[in-house]
Amino acid sequence: PPSPPPAEAAVQAQMSIGGYSAEEFGESEQSAFVSGIAAVSDVSPGAITIVDISDVERRRRVMLSSTSSIRIDFKIEVASMNTATDVTSALMDTGPGLMTMILVIAGLDSLTDIALPTDVISLAPPPSPP
């Protein structure tokens, strides 16, 4: 099959999920996350890049509570600003229950909770050189 056209825009977002530490979120978990986000966004998994994974500090009120949580920064490259708008809407409008279900089906079995993206940024292409 022919290669997809080069990306002319991108969407940047961050999401927090519980049940994993950054150390536990290995290649198979990252692949499952990308697959789930691709399904929600209706894009190819190859268009999604995980930019950063970091542990989220939580204040523990009870010493027994050791729920890990991570923040995942990711970027989705798309063919146009119109597609970027569609992807942004898909990410923002998918409820936490559905998003959790999609990510668990994709393979994130230890997922305990989720904080959906609140800031999704569309990146326009750079201007053409003169």
N, C-alpha and C positions, 0 to 999 in steps of 0.2 A: 504493500500500500504506500501511496505517496506520503511524504512528511507533511505534518500540519503546517499551515502558514505560520510565519514567525509571530510571536506575541507582540501586540502593539499596546497593550495595557496590562495592568496587574491589580490584584486586590490583596491588601495586607490585612491580617487579622491576628488576634490572639485569643486563646481559649484556655480556661483552667479546667482540669479534670482531677477528680479524686480517685484514690486507689493505687496510685503509682508514685514512685520517687523518680527523679531524673535518672538515677543509676539503673532503676528497674525498667525504664522505658527504652528497651533495646530496639534492634532492627525490626523484629517481627511486630512489636507494638507500634513502631513508627509506620510500618507498612499498613497495618490495620487502620491506624488513624487516617492516613492518606486515602485509603480505599473508602472509608466512611465519609470523609469530607468530599471526595470526588462524587460519591453517590448523591449526597445532599446538594452539591453545587452543579451537578450535571456537566462535569468536565472530566477529561482523562486524568487518571492518577499521575501521569507524567507531567502534567501542568502544575502540580503542587510541590512546593519545596518547604520543608521544615527548616526555619531559619535559626530557631533557638529553643531549647528545652531547659527550664530552670525550676528548682524546687520553690514552692510557695511556703513562706513562713506562716505558721498558724499558731496563735496563742492557745495553749492547751490549758483548759480549765480543770480537766481531770487527768491525772497522771497516766491513767490506763488508756486514754484516747491517743492513739498513735496513727491516726489516719494521714497518709501521705497525700500530697496534692502537688501537681505541677502546672506550670504555665507553658503553653506551646505557642510560639510565634511562627506563623506560616504565611506563605505567599502563593497566590494562584495566578499564573500567567494566562491571559486570555487574548483572543484575536482583536477585540474592539472595546471601546468604552461602553457600548450597549451591552455587550456580554458581561463586562465588569459590573454594570448596574444590576443585571439579572443574578449574578453570583452573590453580590452584596445582599440583595433581597432574600435569596435562598438561605444564606447564613443567618440573617437577622430574624427571619420569619419562621424558621423551624423551631418548634417548641422544645424545651429541655427533655421531655419524655421521649419524643420521637428521635431527637438527636442521640440520646443515650441508647435507645434501642438500635439505631443504625450502627453506632460505634461498637456496641456489644456484638451484634451480628457480624460485623467486619472482623472481630477477633479480640476486642478489648474486654476480656472476661472479668477482669478485676475492677472495672470501672464502678465507682461507688456514687459519685455525684459529678455534676458538670456546671460550669459557669459559661454561658454562651457568650459569643463575642458581643461587646457593646460598642466598640469602636472598630469599624471596618473602613479602611481607607482605600479609595481607588486611586491608582497611580496612572497618570496619562503618559503617553510616550514622550521621549525627549524630542525637542524641536529638531527638524532636519538641519544639517549643516548648510551654511550659505553656499 
